[in-house]
Amino acid sequence: MEGGSSANLQLQQLPLATAAVSVQPHTEPFSYKENLIGALLAIFGHLVSSIALNLQKYSHIRLAGSKDPRAYFKTKTWWSGFLLLLLGELGVFASYAFAPLSLIVPLSAVSVIASAIIGIIFIKEKWKPKEFLRRYLLSFVGCGLAVVGTYLLVTFGPNSHEKMTAENITRHLVSWPFLLYMLVEIIVFCLLLYFYKEKNANYIVIILLLVALLGSMTVVTVKAVAGMLVLSMQGHLQLDSPIFYIMLVCMVATAIYQATFLAQASQLYDSAQIASMGYILSTAAAISAGATFYLDFMGEDVLHICMFALGCLIAFLGVFLITRNRKKPVPFEPYISMDAMPGMQNMHDKGIAVQPDLKASFSYGALENNDNMPEIYTPATLPIVQEQHGSKGVPAPPYRVLEHSKKE
């Protein structure tokens, strides 16, 4: 009897142990497999988007340098770039459904690396090997650092995987860490917007901070929308929940305002500065939002967090070096038209032009081809002689004109 009762006790305890094992989270290989799928989708999307943007830019440049009267949207090159851009953005959008937010956002450095490599390959100037290496040394170093940083991000990225159900998203949305984070972000955003609009503080840091704060909310909502769409395709319908449409509206609104501030920044500052500083600020804000909303780093050990932070810093440095090496365009400011200024007379006085029209000469207030002008039109200086006090009866002239010869 005692042996039979002990055997029954062991059989009764076996299902309990099995149930205890079944409630454990995803095993490590499966979790890293999801991370790898999301990272590959993000890298593919950013790479294709970079190629697409360069194709569209090439279409604009080719039309501007030719006599083709067609508009840019009527060329096959531009439409090829547009379709590739849609494919790339779709890949980035799908990556948020598989990997954590804090892992996907820093991988946008791939687009900067791809743009730098494409610019070096399709360069038009002819350089000697030594000049080429000196000219693009920072780009090579920056690309190498960005690749190392990307590898560290993928290897030591957060390993949190949670189903993007409506219940989970609602629970995160009303959690006190995220509510506190949102309160601080709204206060900072209002202060920056006040200085930008009312005080005319058009500093690049202020504008890009506004973009970064909006972008952090954009990526949070993108992950929620992408995750619920993937679950709906797998058979777990999430589109009937109001939280899906709330996240969708927030995603579209923040993306539109983010693009508006980016357009304003591009009108005031160089694109290289916007690319480097915008990447750093937007990535930092998005990682903070992901760690607060989705708890990406919950349960991670200190070593993984430190290595992930090191990968972010190396990627930041690589992007900075790549954009630092770009040529800054020198804006050309032609001469000011006198007749266009209020209160000024006509620029022609009795048929004699006092300022040339803008034809082939880009010099301010100078005649065209003045090297071939007759000698009579060359300017001559008139030395002024100080008044010499002589006798009281014969006053000296205040100045006299010296003869001007070619030797002088």
C-alpha positions, 0 to 999 in steps of 0.5 A: 500500500505504501509503495502504491501510494508513493507511485500515485503521488509521483504521478500526481506531481508530474503534471504540476511540474510540467505546467510550471515549465510551460508558463516560462517565457520564450526560450533563448534561441527562439527569442534571439530568432525573433530579434534576428528577424526584426534586425534583418528586416530593419537593415533591409528596409533602411538599405533599400530606402537609402538606395531609393532616395539616391535614385530619386536624387539622381533623377532630379540631377539628370533632369536639371543637367539636360534639356529634357522638358519632362517633369521628374515624376514622369521618369522611370528612374524616379518611380523606381526609387519611389517603389523601392522607398515604399518597400523599404519603409514597409520592411522597417514597419514590419520589423517593429512587430518582431524585435524590441523598439530599443533594438530597431531604432538605432539601426537607422544608422544603416541608411547613413552608411549606405548613403556614404558608400553610394556617394563614394562609389558614384563620385564624379571627380577624379582623385589621385589615390592619396588625395582620395584616401585623405578626402574620404578617410573620415568616411571610411572610419565612420562606416567601420565604427557604425558597422561595429556599433550595429553589430553590438546593438544586434548582439546585445540588444534587449530580449523582451518579447511581448504580444502586442495585444490590446490588453497589454498595450492598454496596461502599458499606456496607463502605467505610472512610469509611462504617465510620468514620462509623458508628463515630463515630455509634454512639459519639455515639448511646450517649453521648447515650442514656446522658445521656438515660436515666441522667442524666435530661437531657431537653434538646430538643437531646439528644432531637432529636440522637437523632432526627437520628442515627436519621433519617440511617440511615433515609434511607440505607436508604430510598434503597437500598430505593427504588432496588432496587425501581425497578430490579426493576420495570425488569427488573433483579431485586434482591429476591433479594439479602440486602442488600435485606432487611437494608436493609429491616429497618434502615429499619423499625427506625430509623423506629420508634425515631425516631418513639418519640423524637419522641413523647417530645419532643412531650410535653415541648416545643412543636411549633414548637421541635421543627419548626425544630430537628428540621429543621436537625439532621436535615437536617445529619445526613442530608446528612453520611450521604449524602455519606459513604455514597453519595458525593453530592458526589464530583466536584462543583466548589467553587462548586456545593458552596458554593451548595448549602450557602448554599441549606441555610442560607437554608432553615434560616433560613426554617424558623426564622422560620416556626416562630418566629412560631407562638403558643406554647400556655399550659398551664392548671394548675387548682387543686390538690385538697387531698383528693387530696394525701397526708396532708391532711384532707378539703377540707370542714370541717363542711360549709363549703367551703374550696376550691370545686369546678372548675365555671366558675371557673378561679381558684386558691382563689377563690370563684365570682363573688365580685364579687356576694358580700355585704360580710360575706364580703369579707376584712378586714385586721387591722392589728397594732399594736406593743406600747407600753411604758407604766407597769409596773403597766398592761401594754399589750396585744400588739395591738388590732383596729381597726374596719374601715369601708368608707372604709378 
